[in-house]
């Protein structure tokens, strides 16, 4: 069974030495390990993950705001939602081999937890939250951008950053404080070869229409069309 590697090695990789290594251990402790080994079940990385998410949001928003001065609010929200995402964070964690340093339960290890994208993405957020707690915003920003910039410049190569429904939802929440609504407009064809036509709406306004062989595919295509026209909405 693979044991978690030395935190010393990880600190060398991220080029940051913790003053309080307790923050680092907390960031690397998954709740499954806590449930298996800690009777109080209170020591895990979820609060640092919450903090890290907020810090990464600010770092990314500030960066793209200054870089993409020609983009409007909707376009910036779309770009931010692609960056602040599990696919990007898990890709960074994978580059760091962060899974090798995590404290996981035996069951989680045996079921592939060290490679699970959701666990890796959360751990990266928690690690950034830990650095913020141990230092300050600007130190965290320098470290985070070192990892984020490579991914920002190659978003199209990261599987999952084209999740149009998720991106549209985050854009709508950011820009309008509302959720997109999907409406089935029509269904045609035999059972083995159906075609669905679905509209995505903001209030009663149709923002995009998609066609697909399944409702899921049609919704995805509708969301993609809405994102392409986001500056017109």
C-alpha positions as CSV (number, residue, x, y, z in Angstrom):
1,X,0.0,0.0,0.0
2,X,1.4,3.4,-1.0
3,X,2.1,5.6,2.0
4,X,1.9,9.4,1.8
5,X,5.3,10.9,1.0
6,X,7.3,13.4,3.1
7,X,5.8,16.9,3.5
8,X,9.5,18.1,3.2
9,X,9.5,17.0,-0.4
10,X,6.2,18.8,-1.1
11,X,7.4,22.0,0.4
12,X,10.5,21.9,-1.9
13,X,8.1,21.4,-4.9
14,X,6.0,24.4,-4.1
15,X,9.0,26.4,-3.0
16,X,7.4,27.4,0.3
17,X,8.4,26.3,3.8
18,X,5.6,26.5,6.4
19,X,6.3,28.2,9.6
20,X,3.4,26.2,11.1
21,X,3.5,22.8,9.5
22,X,0.2,22.0,11.2
23,X,-1.5,23.9,8.4
24,X,0.1,21.7,5.8
25,X,-0.9,18.5,7.6
26,X,-4.5,19.8,7.9
27,X,-4.5,20.7,4.1
28,X,-3.4,17.1,3.3
29,X,-5.9,15.3,5.5
30,X,-9.0,14.0,3.8
31,X,-12.1,13.5,5.9
32,X,-11.9,9.8,5.2
33,X,-8.7,9.6,7.2
34,X,-10.1,11.7,10.0
35,X,-13.2,9.5,10.2
36,X,-11.0,6.4,10.4
37,X,-8.4,7.7,12.8
38,X,-9.8,10.6,14.7
39,X,-12.6,10.0,17.1
40,X,-13.5,13.6,17.2
41,X,-13.7,13.6,13.3
42,X,-12.9,17.3,13.2
43,X,-9.4,17.5,11.7
44,X,-9.6,17.5,7.9
45,X,-9.0,19.9,5.0
46,X,-12.5,21.0,4.3
47,X,-12.3,24.4,6.0
48,X,-9.0,25.2,4.4
49,X,-10.5,24.1,1.1
50,X,-13.3,26.7,1.6
51,X,-10.7,29.4,2.4
52,X,-8.5,28.4,-0.5
53,X,-11.4,28.6,-2.9
54,X,-12.1,32.2,-1.9
55,X,-8.4,33.2,-2.1
56,X,-8.0,31.6,-5.5
57,X,-11.2,33.3,-6.7
58,X,-9.7,36.7,-5.7
59,X,-6.3,35.9,-7.2
60,X,-7.8,34.8,-10.5
61,X,-10.3,37.6,-10.7
62,X,-7.6,40.2,-10.1
63,X,-5.3,38.6,-12.7
64,X,-7.8,38.3,-15.5
65,X,-9.3,41.8,-14.8
66,X,-5.9,43.4,-15.3
67,X,-5.0,41.1,-18.2
68,X,-8.2,41.1,-20.2
69,X,-9.1,44.8,-20.2
70,X,-11.1,44.5,-23.5
71,X,-13.5,41.8,-22.1
72,X,-16.8,42.6,-20.6
73,X,-18.2,41.3,-17.4
74,X,-19.9,38.2,-18.9
75,X,-16.7,37.2,-20.8
76,X,-14.6,37.7,-17.7
77,X,-17.1,35.6,-15.7
78,X,-17.0,32.8,-18.3
79,X,-13.1,32.8,-18.3
80,X,-13.0,32.8,-14.5
81,X,-15.4,29.9,-14.2
82,X,-13.1,27.9,-16.5
83,X,-10.1,28.6,-14.4
84,X,-11.7,28.2,-11.0
85,X,-12.7,24.6,-11.6
86,X,-12.0,21.1,-10.6
87,X,-10.4,20.2,-14.0
88,X,-7.8,22.9,-13.6
89,X,-7.1,22.4,-9.9
90,X,-6.9,18.6,-10.3
91,X,-4.5,19.0,-13.2
92,X,-2.2,21.2,-11.1
93,X,-2.5,18.7,-8.2
94,X,-1.6,15.9,-10.6
95,X,1.5,17.8,-11.8
96,X,2.6,18.1,-8.2
97,X,1.6,14.4,-7.5
98,X,-0.3,15.8,-4.6
99,X,-2.2,12.6,-4.1
100,X,1.0,10.9,-2.9
101,X,1.1,13.3,0.1
102,X,-2.5,13.0,1.2
103,X,-3.7,11.3,4.4
104,X,-6.5,9.0,3.2
105,X,-8.4,6.1,4.8
106,X,-7.3,2.6,3.7
107,X,-10.6,2.2,1.8
108,X,-10.1,5.5,0.0
109,X,-6.6,4.5,-1.0
110,X,-7.7,1.1,-2.3
111,X,-10.5,2.6,-4.3
112,X,-8.1,5.0,-6.1
113,X,-8.5,8.1,-4.0
114,X,-5.0,9.3,-4.7
115,X,-5.9,9.8,-8.3
116,X,-9.5,11.0,-7.9
117,X,-10.0,14.4,-9.5
118,X,-12.4,15.7,-6.9
119,X,-10.1,14.8,-4.0
120,X,-7.0,16.3,-5.8
121,X,-8.8,19.5,-6.8
122,X,-10.0,20.0,-3.2
123,X,-6.6,19.3,-1.8
124,X,-5.0,22.0,-4.1
125,X,-7.5,24.5,-2.8
126,X,-6.8,23.5,0.8
127,X,-3.1,23.8,0.2
128,X,-3.5,27.4,-1.1
129,X,-5.7,28.1,2.0
130,X,-3.0,26.7,4.2
131,X,-0.3,28.9,2.6
132,X,-2.6,31.9,3.0
133,X,-3.1,31.1,6.7
134,X,0.6,30.6,7.2
135,X,1.7,33.7,5.3
136,X,-0.3,36.5,3.5
137,X,-2.2,37.2,0.3
138,X,0.8,38.3,-1.8
139,X,2.9,35.3,-0.9
140,X,-0.1,33.0,-1.8
141,X,-0.7,34.9,-5.0
142,X,2.9,34.5,-6.2
143,X,2.7,30.7,-5.5
144,X,-0.7,30.2,-6.9
145,X,-0.1,32.1,-10.2
146,X,3.1,30.1,-10.8
147,X,0.8,27.0,-11.1
148,X,-2.2,28.7,-12.6
149,X,-0.6,30.6,-15.5
150,X,0.5,27.4,-17.4
151,X,-3.1,26.2,-17.2
152,X,-4.7,29.5,-18.0
153,X,-2.6,29.6,-21.2
154,X,-3.7,26.1,-22.2
155,X,-7.3,25.8,-21.0
156,X,-8.4,24.1,-24.2
157,X,-6.1,21.2,-23.5
158,X,-7.6,20.5,-20.1
159,X,-10.4,18.0,-20.2
160,X,-13.6,19.2,-18.6
161,X,-13.1,23.0,-18.9
162,X,-15.6,23.0,-21.7
163,X,-18.5,22.0,-19.4
164,X,-20.8,24.6,-21.0
165,X,-23.8,24.0,-18.6
166,X,-21.6,24.6,-15.5
167,X,-19.9,27.6,-17.1
168,X,-23.3,29.2,-18.1
169,X,-24.7,28.6,-14.6
170,X,-21.7,30.4,-13.0
171,X,-21.9,33.2,-15.5
172,X,-25.6,33.7,-14.9
173,X,-25.1,33.6,-11.1
174,X,-22.3,36.1,-11.3
175,X,-23.9,38.5,-13.8
176,X,-27.6,38.2,-13.1
177,X,-27.8,36.4,-9.7
178,X,-30.1,33.9,-11.4
179,X,-30.0,30.3,-12.6
180,X,-30.5,29.3,-16.3
181,X,-33.7,27.3,-17.0
182,X,-33.9,24.6,-19.6
183,X,-37.2,24.0,-21.5
184,X,-37.9,21.1,-23.9
185,X,-39.2,22.6,-27.1
186,X,-39.7,19.5,-29.2
187,X,-38.9,15.8,-29.6
188,X,-39.0,14.0,-32.9
189,X,-37.9,10.7,-34.4
190,X,-38.4,7.0,-33.4
191,X,-37.4,5.8,-29.9
192,X,-34.0,4.4,-31.2
193,X,-33.1,7.7,-32.9
194,X,-34.8,10.6,-31.1
195,X,-33.8,14.2,-31.5
196,X,-34.4,16.7,-28.7
197,X,-34.6,20.5,-29.1
198,X,-34.1,22.4,-25.9
199,X,-34.0,26.1,-25.1
200,X,-32.0,27.7,-22.2
201,X,-33.8,30.8,-20.8
202,X,-33.1,33.7,-18.5
203,X,-36.5,34.5,-17.0
204,X,-38.7,34.2,-20.1
205,X,-36.1,35.2,-22.6
206,X,-34.5,32.4,-24.8
207,X,-30.8,32.7,-24.7
208,X,-29.8,29.7,-26.7
209,X,-31.3,26.6,-28.4
210,X,-29.6,23.2,-28.7
211,X,-30.4,20.0,-30.6
212,X,-29.1,16.6,-29.6
213,X,-29.7,12.8,-29.5
214,X,-30.3,13.1,-25.7
215,X,-31.7,15.8,-23.5
216,X,-28.3,16.2,-21.9
217,X,-26.6,16.8,-25.2
218,X,-29.3,19.2,-26.3
219,X,-28.9,21.2,-23.0
220,X,-25.1,21.3,-23.5
221,X,-25.5,22.7,-27.0
222,X,-28.1,25.2,-25.8
223,X,-25.7,26.4,-23.1
224,X,-22.8,26.7,-25.6
225,X,-24.9,28.8,-27.9
226,X,-25.9,31.1,-25.0
227,X,-22.3,31.5,-24.0
228,X,-21.4,32.5,-27.5
229,X,-24.0,35.2,-27.4
230,X,-23.5,36.2,-23.8
231,X,-22.5,39.8,-24.6
232,X,-25.8,40.3,-26.3
233,X,-27.9,39.1,-23.4
